[in-house]
Amino acid sequence: KRHHPLDLNTLKGHGDIVTGVCFLPNAQSLATACADGVVRIFKLDDALSKSFKFLRINLPAGGHPIAVAVADETSSV
């Protein structure tokens, strides 16, 4: 699959449409919300990494996040 020349990497892992994206205040992490009911927080330590570490937060059954935001210096998502 061809990528744009400015595309450094692709975040993978969600099983449905990503509905929200938010950089954390430290600019080293990115939070994403997905229609599959999962919020992920990706560690962006190295933009050229083959895979990024992430924290997976499963929402209660039937939860479909439409946005994601961070508060209190990343202690609340």
PDB file with SEQRES, HELIX, SHEET and CRYST1 records, atoms N, CA, C and O in Angstrom:
SEQRES   1 A   77  LYS ARG HIS HIS PRO LEU ASP LEU ASN THR LEU LYS GLY          
SEQRES   2 A   77  HIS GLY ASP ILE VAL THR GLY VAL CYS PHE LEU PRO ASN          
SEQRES   3 A   77  ALA GLN SER LEU ALA THR ALA CYS ALA ASP GLY VAL VAL          
SEQRES   4 A   77  ARG ILE PHE LYS LEU ASP ASP ALA LEU SER LYS SER PHE          
SEQRES   5 A   77  LYS PHE LEU ARG ILE ASN LEU PRO ALA GLY GLY HIS PRO          
SEQRES   6 A   77  ILE ALA VAL ALA VAL ALA ASP GLU THR SER SER VAL              
SHEET    1 AA1 4 VAL A  18  PHE A  23  0                                        
SHEET    2 AA1 4 SER A  29  CYS A  34 -1                                        
SHEET    3 AA1 4 VAL A  38  LYS A  43 -1                                        
SHEET    4 AA1 4 PHE A  54  ASN A  58 -1                                        
CRYST1    1.000    1.000    1.000  90.00  90.00  90.00 P 1           1          
ATOM      1  N   LYS A   1       0.846  -1.179   0.000  1.00  0.00           N  
ATOM      2  CA  LYS A   1       0.000   0.000   0.000  1.00  0.00           C  
ATOM      3  C   LYS A   1       0.891   1.242   0.000  1.00  0.00           C  
ATOM      4  O   LYS A   1       1.802   1.342   0.822  1.00  0.00           O  
ATOM      5  N   ARG A   2       0.650   2.165  -0.883  1.00  0.00           N  
ATOM      6  CA  ARG A   2       1.455   3.382  -0.967  1.00  0.00           C  
ATOM      7  C   ARG A   2       1.018   4.379   0.073  1.00  0.00           C  
ATOM      8  O   ARG A   2      -0.171   4.511   0.366  1.00  0.00           O  
ATOM      9  N   HIS A   3       1.978   5.079   0.629  1.00  0.00           N  
ATOM     10  CA  HIS A   3       1.723   6.104   1.626  1.00  0.00           C  
ATOM     11  C   HIS A   3       2.217   7.447   1.111  1.00  0.00           C  
ATOM     12  O   HIS A   3       3.062   7.523   0.220  1.00  0.00           O  
ATOM     13  N   HIS A   4       1.673   8.488   1.690  1.00  0.00           N  
ATOM     14  CA  HIS A   4       2.124   9.837   1.369  1.00  0.00           C  
ATOM     15  C   HIS A   4       3.584   9.970   1.802  1.00  0.00           C  
ATOM     16  O   HIS A   4       3.963   9.388   2.818  1.00  0.00           O  
ATOM     17  N   PRO A   5       4.410  10.708   1.075  1.00  0.00           N  
ATOM     18  CA  PRO A   5       5.830  10.847   1.426  1.00  0.00           C  
ATOM     19  C   PRO A   5       6.069  11.426   2.820  1.00  0.00           C  
ATOM     20  O   PRO A   5       7.115  11.178   3.420  1.00  0.00           O  
ATOM     21  N   LEU A   6       5.118  12.189   3.338  1.00  0.00           N  
ATOM     22  CA  LEU A   6       5.282  12.767   4.680  1.00  0.00           C  
ATOM     23  C   LEU A   6       4.762  11.847   5.783  1.00  0.00           C  
ATOM     24  O   LEU A   6       4.892  12.170   6.964  1.00  0.00           O  
ATOM     25  N   ASP A   7       4.180  10.715   5.418  1.00  0.00           N  
ATOM     26  CA  ASP A   7       3.668   9.760   6.387  1.00  0.00           C  
ATOM     27  C   ASP A   7       4.838   9.010   7.014  1.00  0.00           C  
ATOM     28  O   ASP A   7       5.521   8.242   6.337  1.00  0.00           O  
ATOM     29  N   LEU A   8       5.073   9.236   8.327  1.00  0.00           N  
ATOM     30  CA  LEU A   8       6.168   8.561   9.023  1.00  0.00           C  
ATOM     31  C   LEU A   8       5.778   7.165   9.483  1.00  0.00           C  
ATOM     32  O   LEU A   8       6.576   6.230   9.419  1.00  0.00           O  
ATOM     33  N   ASN A   9       4.543   7.039   9.945  1.00  0.00           N  
ATOM     34  CA  ASN A   9       4.120   5.780  10.531  1.00  0.00           C  
ATOM     35  C   ASN A   9       2.597   5.745  10.584  1.00  0.00           C  
ATOM     36  O   ASN A   9       1.943   6.762  10.353  1.00  0.00           O  
ATOM     37  N   THR A  10       2.036   4.590  10.884  1.00  0.00           N  
ATOM     38  CA  THR A  10       0.595   4.423  11.003  1.00  0.00           C  
ATOM     39  C   THR A  10       0.292   3.766  12.341  1.00  0.00           C  
ATOM     40  O   THR A  10       0.904   2.759  12.698  1.00  0.00           O  
ATOM     41  N   LEU A  11      -0.652   4.338  13.077  1.00  0.00           N  
ATOM     42  CA  LEU A  11      -1.089   3.724  14.329  1.00  0.00           C  
ATOM     43  C   LEU A  11      -2.105   2.646  13.992  1.00  0.00           C  
ATOM     44  O   LEU A  11      -3.036   2.878  13.221  1.00  0.00           O  
ATOM     45  N   LYS A  12      -1.921   1.469  14.573  1.00  0.00           N  
ATOM     46  CA  LYS A  12      -2.808   0.346  14.275  1.00  0.00           C  
ATOM     47  C   LYS A  12      -3.405  -0.192  15.559  1.00  0.00           C  
ATOM     48  O   LYS A  12      -2.880   0.030  16.650  1.00  0.00           O  
ATOM     49  N   GLY A  13      -4.519  -0.906  15.412  1.00  0.00           N  
ATOM     50  CA  GLY A  13      -5.087  -1.586  16.557  1.00  0.00           C  
ATOM     51  C   GLY A  13      -6.580  -1.444  16.714  1.00  0.00           C  
ATOM     52  O   GLY A  13      -7.218  -2.342  17.265  1.00  0.00           O  
ATOM     53  N   HIS A  14      -7.162  -0.358  16.255  1.00  0.00           N  
ATOM     54  CA  HIS A  14      -8.608  -0.197  16.402  1.00  0.00           C  
ATOM     55  C   HIS A  14      -9.346  -1.095  15.420  1.00  0.00           C  
ATOM     56  O   HIS A  14      -8.869  -1.361  14.316  1.00  0.00           O  
ATOM     57  N   GLY A  15     -10.514  -1.556  15.841  1.00  0.00           N  
ATOM     58  CA  GLY A  15     -11.305  -2.453  15.016  1.00  0.00           C  
ATOM     59  C   GLY A  15     -12.465  -1.784  14.320  1.00  0.00           C  
ATOM     60  O   GLY A  15     -13.299  -2.464  13.722  1.00  0.00           O  
ATOM     61  N   ASP A  16     -12.541  -0.461  14.383  1.00  0.00           N  
ATOM     62  CA  ASP A  16     -13.656   0.257  13.768  1.00  0.00           C  
ATOM     63  C   ASP A  16     -13.203   1.687  13.490  1.00  0.00           C  
ATOM     64  O   ASP A  16     -12.008   1.977  13.541  1.00  0.00           O  
ATOM     65  N   ILE A  17     -14.130   2.566  13.202  1.00  0.00           N  
ATOM     66  CA  ILE A  17     -13.829   3.959  12.866  1.00  0.00           C  
ATOM     67  C   ILE A  17     -13.305   4.707  14.089  1.00  0.00           C  
ATOM     68  O   ILE A  17     -13.896   4.630  15.166  1.00  0.00           O  
ATOM     69  N   VAL A  18     -12.201   5.427  13.925  1.00  0.00           N  
ATOM     70  CA  VAL A  18     -11.670   6.280  14.995  1.00  0.00           C  
ATOM     71  C   VAL A  18     -12.513   7.546  15.014  1.00  0.00           C  
ATOM     72  O   VAL A  18     -12.648   8.227  13.997  1.00  0.00           O  
ATOM     73  N   THR A  19     -13.082   7.860  16.188  1.00  0.00           N  
ATOM     74  CA  THR A  19     -14.020   8.980  16.306  1.00  0.00           C  
ATOM     75  C   THR A  19     -13.437  10.183  17.025  1.00  0.00           C  
ATOM     76  O   THR A  19     -14.030  11.261  16.996  1.00  0.00           O  
ATOM     77  N   GLY A  20     -12.291  10.025  17.668  1.00  0.00           N  
ATOM     78  CA  GLY A  20     -11.681  11.143  18.378  1.00  0.00           C  
ATOM     79  C   GLY A  20     -10.194  10.942  18.571  1.00  0.00           C  
ATOM     80  O   GLY A  20      -9.716   9.820  18.742  1.00  0.00           O  
ATOM     81  N   VAL A  21      -9.463  12.058  18.539  1.00  0.00           N  
ATOM     82  CA  VAL A  21      -8.009  12.033  18.703  1.00  0.00           C  
ATOM     83  C   VAL A  21      -7.611  13.225  19.551  1.00  0.00           C  
ATOM     84  O   VAL A  21      -8.150  14.318  19.380  1.00  0.00           O  
ATOM     85  N   CYS A  22      -6.655  13.021  20.481  1.00  0.00           N  
ATOM     86  CA  CYS A  22      -6.213  14.109  21.345  1.00  0.00           C  
ATOM     87  C   CYS A  22      -4.763  13.874  21.754  1.00  0.00           C  
ATOM     88  O   CYS A  22      -4.436  12.823  22.304  1.00  0.00           O  
ATOM     89  N   PHE A  23      -3.891  14.848  21.489  1.00  0.00           N  
ATOM     90  CA  PHE A  23      -2.525  14.770  22.000  1.00  0.00           C  
ATOM     91  C   PHE A  23      -2.544  15.071  23.490  1.00  0.00           C  
ATOM     92  O   PHE A  23      -3.257  15.973  23.930  1.00  0.00           O  
ATOM     93  N   LEU A  24      -1.764  14.323  24.273  1.00  0.00           N  
ATOM     94  CA  LEU A  24      -1.644  14.593  25.692  1.00  0.00           C  
ATOM     95  C   LEU A  24      -0.716  15.784  25.898  1.00  0.00           C  
ATOM     96  O   LEU A  24       0.113  16.067  25.033  1.00  0.00           O  
ATOM     97  N   PRO A  25      -0.835  16.494  27.032  1.00  0.00           N  
ATOM     98  CA  PRO A  25      -0.036  17.697  27.256  1.00  0.00           C  
ATOM     99  C   PRO A  25       1.471  17.493  27.127  1.00  0.00           C  
ATOM    100  O   PRO A  25       2.189  18.433  26.784  1.00  0.00           O  
ATOM    101  N   ASN A  26       1.961  16.287  27.394  1.00  0.00           N  
ATOM    102  CA  ASN A  26       3.404  16.042  27.299  1.00  0.00           C  
ATOM    103  C   ASN A  26       3.883  15.884  25.856  1.00  0.00           C  
ATOM    104  O   ASN A  26       5.086  15.783  25.614  1.00  0.00           O  
ATOM    105  N   ALA A  27       2.960  15.862  24.903  1.00  0.00           N  
ATOM    106  CA  ALA A  27       3.248  15.706  23.471  1.00  0.00           C  
ATOM    107  C   ALA A  27       3.968  14.395  23.153  1.00  0.00           C  
ATOM    108  O   ALA A  27       4.469  14.230  22.041  1.00  0.00           O  
ATOM    109  N   GLN A  28       4.030  13.478  24.085  1.00  0.00           N  
ATOM    110  CA  GLN A  28       4.664  12.183  23.874  1.00  0.00           C  
ATOM    111  C   GLN A  28       3.647  11.053  23.750  1.00  0.00           C  
ATOM    112  O   GLN A  28       4.014   9.897  23.536  1.00  0.00           O  
ATOM    113  N   SER A  29       2.360  11.396  23.887  1.00  0.00           N  
ATOM    114  CA  SER A  29       1.308  10.386  23.827  1.00  0.00           C  
ATOM    115  C   SER A  29       0.115  10.938  23.057  1.00  0.00           C  
ATOM    116  O   SER A  29      -0.090  12.149  22.971  1.00  0.00           O  
ATOM    117  N   LEU A  30      -0.667  10.016  22.502  1.00  0.00           N  
ATOM    118  CA  LEU A  30      -1.845  10.367  21.725  1.00  0.00           C  
ATOM    119  C   LEU A  30      -2.982   9.468  22.178  1.00  0.00           C  
ATOM    120  O   LEU A  30      -2.837   8.246  22.190  1.00  0.00           O  
ATOM    121  N   ALA A  31      -4.108  10.054  22.550  1.00  0.00           N  
ATOM    122  CA  ALA A  31      -5.282   9.288  22.951  1.00  0.00           C  
ATOM    123  C   ALA A  31      -6.242   9.220  21.771  1.00  0.00           C  
ATOM    124  O   ALA A  31      -6.466  10.219  21.088  1.00  0.00           O  
ATOM    125  N   THR A  32      -6.810   8.034  21.532  1.00  0.00           N  
ATOM    126  CA  THR A  32      -7.774   7.858  20.459  1.00  0.00           C  
ATOM    127  C   THR A  32      -9.023   7.171  20.990  1.00  0.00           C  
ATOM    128  O   THR A  32      -8.944   6.309  21.865  1.00  0.00           O  
ATOM    129  N   ALA A  33     -10.172   7.557  20.458  1.00  0.00           N  
ATOM    130  CA  ALA A  33     -11.441   6.915  20.791  1.00  0.00           C  
ATOM    131  C   ALA A  33     -11.944   6.227  19.535  1.00  0.00           C  
ATOM    132  O   ALA A  33     -11.736   6.724  18.428  1.00  0.00           O  
ATOM    133  N   CYS A  34     -12.602   5.089  19.699  1.00  0.00           N  
ATOM    134  CA  CYS A  34     -13.036   4.315  18.545  1.00  0.00           C  
ATOM    135  C   CYS A  34     -14.453   3.799  18.740  1.00  0.00           C  
ATOM    136  O   CYS A  34     -14.885   3.536  19.862  1.00  0.00           O  
ATOM    137  N   ALA A  35     -15.168   3.659  17.635  1.00  0.00           N  
ATOM    138  CA  ALA A  35     -16.537   3.146  17.670  1.00  0.00           C  
ATOM    139  C   ALA A  35     -16.605   1.700  18.152  1.00  0.00           C  
ATOM    140  O   ALA A  35     -17.697   1.197  18.413  1.00  0.00           O  
ATOM    141  N   ASP A  36     -15.464   1.018  18.275  1.00  0.00           N  
ATOM    142  CA  ASP A  36     -15.462  -0.353  18.794  1.00  0.00           C  
ATOM    143  C   ASP A  36     -15.543  -0.390  20.319  1.00  0.00           C  
ATOM    144  O   ASP A  36     -15.499  -1.464  20.918  1.00  0.00           O  
ATOM    145  N   GLY A  37     -15.664   0.804  20.961  1.00  0.00           N  
ATOM    146  CA  GLY A  37     -15.803   0.872  22.416  1.00  0.00           C  
ATOM    147  C   GLY A  37     -14.488   0.867  23.158  1.00  0.00           C  
ATOM    148  O   GLY A  37     -14.454   0.576  24.353  1.00  0.00           O  
ATOM    149  N   VAL A  38     -13.399   1.186  22.471  1.00  0.00           N  
ATOM    150  CA  VAL A  38     -12.073   1.170  23.088  1.00  0.00           C  
ATOM    151  C   VAL A  38     -11.415   2.536  22.951  1.00  0.00           C  
ATOM    152  O   VAL A  38     -11.483   3.170  21.898  1.00  0.00           O  
ATOM    153  N   VAL A  39     -10.774   2.981  24.038  1.00  0.00           N  
ATOM    154  CA  VAL A  39      -9.924   4.163  24.018  1.00  0.00           C  
ATOM    155  C   VAL A  39      -8.499   3.653  24.163  1.00  0.00           C  
ATOM    156  O   VAL A  39      -8.215   2.817  25.020  1.00  0.00           O  
ATOM    157  N   ARG A  40      -7.604   4.162  23.319  1.00  0.00           N  
ATOM    158  CA  ARG A  40      -6.202   3.762  23.403  1.00  0.00           C  
ATOM    159  C   ARG A  40      -5.351   4.999  23.634  1.00  0.00           C  
ATOM    160  O   ARG A  40      -5.642   6.079  23.121  1.00  0.00           O  
ATOM    161  N   ILE A  41      -4.291   4.820  24.417  1.00  0.00           N  
ATOM    162  CA  ILE A  41      -3.311   5.881  24.618  1.00  0.00           C  
ATOM    163  C   ILE A  41      -1.984   5.337  24.087  1.00  0.00           C  
ATOM    164  O   ILE A  41      -1.377   4.447  24.681  1.00  0.00           O  
ATOM    165  N   PHE A  42      -1.552   5.891  22.960  1.00  0.00           N  
ATOM    166  CA  PHE A  42      -0.323   5.460  22.301  1.00  0.00           C  
ATOM    167  C   PHE A  42       0.859   6.268  22.818  1.00  0.00           C  
ATOM    168  O   PHE A  42       0.776   7.492  22.920  1.00  0.00           O  
ATOM    169  N   LYS A  43       1.956   5.596  23.146  1.00  0.00           N  
ATOM    170  CA  LYS A  43       3.213   6.253  23.519  1.00  0.00           C  
ATOM    171  C   LYS A  43       3.970   6.557  22.228  1.00  0.00           C  
ATOM    172  O   LYS A  43       4.275   5.643  21.462  1.00  0.00           O  
ATOM    173  N   LEU A  44       4.271   7.817  21.982  1.00  0.00           N  
ATOM    174  CA  LEU A  44       4.915   8.232  20.738  1.00  0.00           C  
ATOM    175  C   LEU A  44       6.384   8.559  20.943  1.00  0.00           C  
ATOM    176  O   LEU A  44       6.869   9.575  20.446  1.00  0.00           O  
ATOM    177  N   ASP A  45       7.083   7.724  21.658  1.00  0.00           N  
ATOM    178  CA  ASP A  45       8.496   7.960  21.955  1.00  0.00           C  
ATOM    179  C   ASP A  45       9.351   8.056  20.695  1.00  0.00           C  
ATOM    180  O   ASP A  45      10.249   8.893  20.615  1.00  0.00           O  
ATOM    181  N   ASP A  46       9.076   7.206  19.720  1.00  0.00           N  
ATOM    182  CA  ASP A  46       9.877   7.162  18.500  1.00  0.00           C  
ATOM    183  C   ASP A  46       8.948   7.066  17.293  1.00  0.00           C  
ATOM    184  O   ASP A  46       8.332   6.025  17.068  1.00  0.00           O  
ATOM    185  N   ALA A  47       8.842   8.135  16.521  1.00  0.00           N  
ATOM    186  CA  ALA A  47       7.919   8.179  15.395  1.00  0.00           C  
ATOM    187  C   ALA A  47       8.239   7.146  14.323  1.00  0.00           C  
ATOM    188  O   ALA A  47       7.361   6.797  13.533  1.00  0.00           O  
ATOM    189  N   LEU A  48       9.473   6.648  14.274  1.00  0.00           N  
ATOM    190  CA  LEU A  48       9.853   5.671  13.266  1.00  0.00           C  
ATOM    191  C   LEU A  48       9.753   4.231  13.755  1.00  0.00           C  
ATOM    192  O   LEU A  48      10.104   3.300  13.031  1.00  0.00           O  
ATOM    193  N   SER A  49       9.277   4.050  14.978  1.00  0.00           N  
ATOM    194  CA  SER A  49       9.145   2.715  15.548  1.00  0.00           C  
ATOM    195  C   SER A  49       8.210   1.851  14.699  1.00  0.00           C  
ATOM    196  O   SER A  49       7.243   2.355  14.127  1.00  0.00           O  
ATOM    197  N   LYS A  50       8.501   0.549  14.620  1.00  0.00           N  
ATOM    198  CA  LYS A  50       7.635  -0.366  13.877  1.00  0.00           C  
ATOM    199  C   LYS A  50       6.307  -0.589  14.587  1.00  0.00           C  
ATOM    200  O   LYS A  50       5.293  -0.852  13.940  1.00  0.00           O  
ATOM    201  N   SER A  51       6.304  -0.487  15.907  1.00  0.00           N  
ATOM    202  CA  SER A  51       5.060  -0.630  16.668  1.00  0.00           C  
ATOM    203  C   SER A  51       5.130   0.267  17.901  1.00  0.00           C  
ATOM    204  O   SER A  51       6.189   0.438  18.506  1.00  0.00           O  
ATOM    205  N   PHE A  52       3.995   0.828  18.254  1.00  0.00           N  
ATOM    206  CA  PHE A  52       3.924   1.710  19.407  1.00  0.00           C  
ATOM    207  C   PHE A  52       3.309   0.971  20.587  1.00  0.00           C  
ATOM    208  O   PHE A  52       2.380   0.182  20.416  1.00  0.00           O  
ATOM    209  N   LYS A  53       3.827   1.226  21.782  1.00  0.00           N  
ATOM    210  CA  LYS A  53       3.195   0.703  22.990  1.00  0.00           C  
ATOM    211  C   LYS A  53       1.934   1.516  23.234  1.00  0.00           C  
ATOM    212  O   LYS A  53       1.891   2.714  22.952  1.00  0.00           O  
ATOM    213  N   PHE A  54       0.902   0.855  23.763  1.00  0.00           N  
ATOM    214  CA  PHE A  54      -0.321   1.596  24.068  1.00  0.00           C  
ATOM    215  C   PHE A  54      -1.040   1.000  25.260  1.00  0.00           C  
ATOM    216  O   PHE A  54      -0.883  -0.176  25.587  1.00  0.00           O  
ATOM    217  N   LEU A  55      -1.832   1.840  25.896  1.00  0.00           N  
ATOM    218  CA  LEU A  55      -2.709   1.433  26.988  1.00  0.00           C  
ATOM    219  C   LEU A  55      -4.101   1.312  26.408  1.00  0.00           C  
ATOM    220  O   LEU A  55      -4.577   2.235  25.747  1.00  0.00           O  
ATOM    221  N   ARG A  56      -4.761   0.194  26.643  1.00  0.00           N  
ATOM    222  CA  ARG A  56      -6.114  -0.044  26.115  1.00  0.00           C  
ATOM    223  C   ARG A  56      -7.111   0.127  27.244  1.00  0.00           C  
ATOM    224  O   ARG A  56      -6.960  -0.476  28.307  1.00  0.00           O  
ATOM    225  N   ILE A  57      -8.133   0.947  27.021  1.00  0.00           N  
ATOM    226  CA  ILE A  57      -9.195   1.170  27.997  1.00  0.00           C  
ATOM    227  C   ILE A  57     -10.498   0.721  27.368  1.00  0.00           C  
ATOM    228  O   ILE A  57     -10.996   1.360  26.441  1.00  0.00           O  
ATOM    229  N   ASN A  58     -11.059  -0.384  27.870  1.00  0.00           N  
ATOM    230  CA  ASN A  58     -12.333  -0.893  27.361  1.00  0.00           C  
ATOM    231  C   ASN A  58     -13.477  -0.184  28.075  1.00  0.00           C  
ATOM    232  O   ASN A  58     -13.500  -0.114  29.304  1.00  0.00           O  
ATOM    233  N   LEU A  59     -14.415   0.336  27.310  1.00  0.00           N  
ATOM    234  CA  LEU A  59     -15.584   0.990  27.887  1.00  0.00           C  
ATOM    235  C   LEU A  59     -16.626  -0.058  28.226  1.00  0.00           C  
ATOM    236  O   LEU A  59     -16.599  -1.161  27.680  1.00  0.00           O  
ATOM    237  N   PRO A  60     -17.555   0.280  29.132  1.00  0.00           N  
ATOM    238  CA  PRO A  60     -18.624  -0.669  29.464  1.00  0.00           C  
ATOM    239  C   PRO A  60     -19.368  -1.104  28.206  1.00  0.00           C  
ATOM    240  O   PRO A  60     -19.397  -0.372  27.217  1.00  0.00           O  
ATOM    241  N   ALA A  61     -19.971  -2.294  28.240  1.00  0.00           N  
ATOM    242  CA  ALA A  61     -20.696  -2.828  27.086  1.00  0.00           C  
ATOM    243  C   ALA A  61     -21.658  -1.791  26.525  1.00  0.00           C  
ATOM    244  O   ALA A  61     -22.401  -1.143  27.262  1.00  0.00           O  
ATOM    245  N   GLY A  62     -21.629  -1.651  25.218  1.00  0.00           N  
ATOM    246  CA  GLY A  62     -22.513  -0.698  24.555  1.00  0.00           C  
ATOM    247  C   GLY A  62     -21.955   0.710  24.486  1.00  0.00           C  
ATOM    248  O   GLY A  62     -22.578   1.587  23.888  1.00  0.00           O  
ATOM    249  N   GLY A  63     -20.776   0.952  25.094  1.00  0.00           N  
ATOM    250  CA  GLY A  63     -20.175   2.285  25.067  1.00  0.00           C  
ATOM    251  C   GLY A  63     -19.549   2.566  23.709  1.00  0.00           C  
ATOM    252  O   GLY A  63     -18.783   1.755  23.189  1.00  0.00           O  
ATOM    253  N   HIS A  64     -19.878   3.709  23.143  1.00  0.00           N  
ATOM    254  CA  HIS A  64     -19.341   4.112  21.848  1.00  0.00           C  
ATOM    255  C   HIS A  64     -18.835   5.540  21.952  1.00  0.00           C  
ATOM    256  O   HIS A  64     -19.604   6.478  21.740  1.00  0.00           O  
ATOM    257  N   PRO A  65     -17.554   5.731  22.276  1.00  0.00           N  
ATOM    258  CA  PRO A  65     -17.032   7.083  22.435  1.00  0.00           C  
ATOM    259  C   PRO A  65     -17.045   7.846  21.112  1.00  0.00           C  
ATOM    260  O   PRO A  65     -16.776   7.281  20.051  1.00  0.00           O  
ATOM    261  N   ILE A  66     -17.360   9.131  21.194  1.00  0.00           N  
ATOM    262  CA  ILE A  66     -17.354   9.960  19.993  1.00  0.00           C  
ATOM    263  C   ILE A  66     -16.241  11.000  20.044  1.00  0.00           C  
ATOM    264  O   ILE A  66     -15.975  11.683  19.056  1.00  0.00           O  
ATOM    265  N   ALA A  67     -15.590  11.116  21.207  1.00  0.00           N  
ATOM    266  CA  ALA A  67     -14.497  12.068  21.370  1.00  0.00           C  
ATOM    267  C   ALA A  67     -13.620  11.597  22.525  1.00  0.00           C  
ATOM    268  O   ALA A  67     -14.002  10.715  23.294  1.00  0.00           O  
ATOM    269  N   VAL A  68     -12.442  12.199  22.632  1.00  0.00           N  
ATOM    270  CA  VAL A  68     -11.539  11.899  23.733  1.00  0.00           C  
ATOM    271  C   VAL A  68     -10.860  13.205  24.140  1.00  0.00           C  
ATOM    272  O   VAL A  68     -10.523  14.030  23.291  1.00  0.00           O  
ATOM    273  N   ALA A  69     -10.662  13.382  25.446  1.00  0.00           N  
ATOM    274  CA  ALA A  69      -9.995  14.576  25.973  1.00  0.00           C  
ATOM    275  C   ALA A  69      -9.185  14.168  27.190  1.00  0.00           C  
ATOM    276  O   ALA A  69      -9.457  13.138  27.807  1.00  0.00           O  
ATOM    277  N   VAL A  70      -8.202  14.965  27.533  1.00  0.00           N  
ATOM    278  CA  VAL A  70      -7.316  14.678  28.659  1.00  0.00           C  
ATOM    279  C   VAL A  70      -7.382  15.817  29.644  1.00  0.00           C  
ATOM    280  O   VAL A  70      -7.439  16.984  29.255  1.00  0.00           O  
ATOM    281  N   ALA A  71      -7.374  15.477  30.943  1.00  0.00           N  
ATOM    282  CA  ALA A  71      -7.409  16.483  31.996  1.00  0.00           C  
ATOM    283  C   ALA A  71      -6.364  16.179  33.049  1.00  0.00           C  
ATOM    284  O   ALA A  71      -5.883  15.050  33.145  1.00  0.00           O  
ATOM    285  N   ASP A  72      -6.015  17.168  33.832  1.00  0.00           N  
ATOM    286  CA  ASP A  72      -5.116  16.989  34.979  1.00  0.00           C  
ATOM    287  C   ASP A  72      -3.784  16.326  34.627  1.00  0.00           C  
ATOM    288  O   ASP A  72      -3.386  15.337  35.243  1.00  0.00           O  
ATOM    289  N   GLU A  73      -3.105  16.889  33.626  1.00  0.00           N  
ATOM    290  CA  GLU A  73      -1.783  16.371  33.255  1.00  0.00           C  
ATOM    291  C   GLU A  73      -1.770  14.868  33.027  1.00  0.00           C  
ATOM    292  O   GLU A  73      -0.906  14.170  33.556  1.00  0.00           O  
ATOM    293  N   THR A  74      -2.706  14.370  32.256  1.00  0.00           N  
ATOM    294  CA  THR A  74      -2.826  12.979  31.804  1.00  0.00           C  
ATOM    295  C   THR A  74      -3.320  11.998  32.860  1.00  0.00           C  
ATOM    296  O   THR A  74      -3.281  10.791  32.624  1.00  0.00           O  
ATOM    297  N   SER A  75      -3.778  12.464  34.000  1.00  0.00           N  
ATOM    298  CA  SER A  75      -4.289  11.502  34.993  1.00  0.00           C  
ATOM    299  C   SER A  75      -5.744  11.139  34.730  1.00  0.00           C  
ATOM    300  O   SER A  75      -6.251  10.188  35.325  1.00  0.00           O  
ATOM    301  N   SER A  76      -6.419  11.861  33.867  1.00  0.00           N  
ATOM    302  CA  SER A  76      -7.814  11.561  33.541  1.00  0.00           C  
ATOM    303  C   SER A  76      -8.013  11.634  32.026  1.00  0.00           C  
ATOM    304  O   SER A  76      -7.575  12.576  31.367  1.00  0.00           O  
ATOM    305  N   VAL A  77      -8.689  10.606  31.494  1.00  0.00           N  
ATOM    306  CA  VAL A  77      -9.006  10.595  30.059  1.00  0.00           C  
ATOM    307  C   VAL A  77     -10.507  10.509  29.918  1.00  0.00           C  
ATOM    308  O   VAL A  77     -11.021  10.485  28.799  1.00  0.00           O  
TER     309      VAL A  77                                                      
END                                                                             
